[in-house]
Amino acid sequence: MEGLSRVGHWTRDSMGQSLQKSFKARLKIKRTGVAWFMQENGEDQRLPHQKNPPEYVLVEELEKLGVLYWPLDPEKYENDPELQKIREARGYSYMDMLDLFPEKVDNYGQKLKNFYTEHIHADEEIRYCLEGSGYFDIRDKDDRWIRILIKAGDLIVLPAGIYHRFTLDTSNYIKLMRLFVGEPVWTPFNRPQEHHPARKDYIKNLTEKVGVQLEAH
């Protein structure tokens, strides 16, 4: 796509500055409370698992790990020009919907267990929350877990090769838009995957501090 270039599995494009301006005002309400370092204690995975006191992680710190975030209006998702700009700039040509709640999903408990198994993907994982809420957990550069809250209006992009997992929260409901570059592929590669090409590229980009230049928020 014109205006889009790739750096390993992370991307940068010429629309970054204009998109940054359109989201800058709303960023002020999302600087804290979105993500935090986890306190794992063996309790229900759907709980917040915050430390006491909480150790929050700024959106800017997530970006250094290659994670992108945009706050959008979920009620406008069918005709949202801001969402369309992001899709065009990043080549997200395919879209489908995913509803997750016990009455909808067969073997709900097993599905949650599978989602919560630490893994990577060979491509970006792009999710737009339209209803409900849940958590994405990612590993930072020191292998610590960061928990990211997503709720209605949150669009999140996890880079290829990052170790992560997903769970619903105690509401047991989320409706997600899944976005893909080209045909949909969702293949998890469970940890360890240190020799996987996507993992190698991710570590290389992280080490060289090659950021994502399409600014989020």
N, C-alpha and C positions, 0 to 999 in steps of 0.2 A: 504494500500500500504506500502511496506517495506520502512523504513526510515522516515515515516510520522506519527506524533502523534498529537493528538488534545488537546488543552487546552480550554475548553468551546467551543466557536464557532471560536476561533482564532487558528492558526496552527503554528507548528514549525517542522523543519525537518533537516536531516543531510547534505543536499546539500547546506545549507545556505552560508557557507563560499566560496565555489567555485563559486556559482552564484554571490555573492557580488563582487568578483574580476573581473568577466567578464563584469560587468556593471559599475565599479567604475570610469573609465576614463570618460565615458559619463555623469556621474552625475554632473560634474563640470559645464556643460552648462545648467543644469536644477535646480539649487539651488534656484533661484529667478524667479519670473514671472509666476510660475506654478499655484500658489494659493494665495488668498488674503482674508482678512476680507471684508465682503460685506457692502455696504452702500445702504440700501433699501430705495427707495424714491417713489415707486409707478409707476416708468417708465417701459418701455418695459422690460420684463424678459430676453430678448435675449441680452440686453446690458451688458457690463462688470460689472457695479455697483461697481466700485472701490471707496474707500475713497480718499479724497484729503488732504494731499498726500497719496498715496497708502500704505497700511499696508500688506506687503507680508508675506506669511507663508512658511517656509522651508519644504522640503520633509521630513526631520527628525521629524518635528512636526506632520505631517500627520501620520507618522508611529506610533507615540505615541497614536494616536486615532484608530489605527488598520488598517489604509488605506495603501495599498501597491501600488507602481508605478514602472513600468519598461519602459524605452525607447527602442523600437525595430525598425527593418526595415520593414515597411509595404509592401514593394515590394517583400519581401521574405516570406510572411506569409504562403505560401503553403508548403514550405520546409525549414523553419527556425529552425536550431538546438537549438537556445536559447529559442524560444517559446516552442519547444518540451520538453526541460528540465523542464521548468516551469510547463507545463501541467502534465508531469509525476510525478514531485515532489509533486504537490498539488492535484493530482487526478482529473484533469479536463478532463474527458473522452468524454464529449459531446460538440459539437460545431455546431453553425448555424450562419447565416448572417442576418443582419437587415439593410435595407436601409430606411432612414427617410428623406423625402422631400415632399413638398405639392402635386406634381403631382403623387407621388407613394402611399401615404397613404390616405385612405378614412377618412373623418372627421378629417383632420390634426389638426385643431385648438383645437378640443376636446381632441385629443390624447396628444397634448402638455400640455393642462390643467391638464390631468390626471397624466402625468409624473411629473408635477411641484407641485403636491399635496404632502405635507410632509408625509413620510411613512417609514416603515422598511420592511425587509424581514426576513424570518426564516433561510435563507441561505446566503452565500456570493453573492454579485453581481459582476460579472467579465465581463469587457468590454474591447475590443481591438479596437481602432479606426484605420481604414484602409484608410479612406478618409474623408474630411470635418472636422468639429469641433463642439464643444458644451461645456456645463458646467455641472458638478456635484456639487451640494451644499450639504455640510454636517454640522452638528452641532458639535461644540467643547464641551469640558467638562463644559463650562460656558453657554452653549446654544446659542452661537453666530454662525452666519452663516459664513462658509468659502466657497468661490467659487473656484472650481478647473477647470482649463482649460484643455480640452483634445483635441488633434488634431492628425493627421495621425502619427502613430508610437507609440502612448501612450497606454500602457496596465495598467488598473487600477482595483484594487480589493477593494471593500467596504465590511467591515465585517458584518456578520449577526447582526441585532439589532441596527445598527446605523441609526439615523434619517437623511434622505437625500431626495433629489429631483433632477430632471434632466431637462435641457432645451437645445434646439439648440441655436446657436448664430444667428446673423443677416444674415449669409450665407444661412440659412435654408436648410442645407444639412449635413448629416453625414452617413457614412457606418461603421457599427460596427460588429465585431465578438463577439458573445455571447458564453461564456464558462460556463459549469456546471459540478458539480460532480454527475455523474449518469444521470438519466432522467431529462430533463429540467423542472424546476418549477420556475415560476415568479409570485408570489402572493404578492401584496402590502397590508400592514396593516397600514391604515392611522392613524396618531397621534390623540389621545393619545393611547399608547400601553405599559404603564409602567408595566403591569402585564403579558405581553407576555414573554414566556420562553426565547426567543432569546434576548429580551431587557434586561431581568434580568441578563442573562449571560454576555451580553456586558458591562453593568454597573459594574458587579462584576469584570470582567477582567480589565476594565478601572481603577477602584478603587484600585485594587491590582497591577496595572501597569504590567500586564502580556503582554509583547510585542510579536510581530510576529518575530520569529527567522529566518525565511527564508528571508534573506535580499533582498530588492528590489534594483532598479536602474540598 
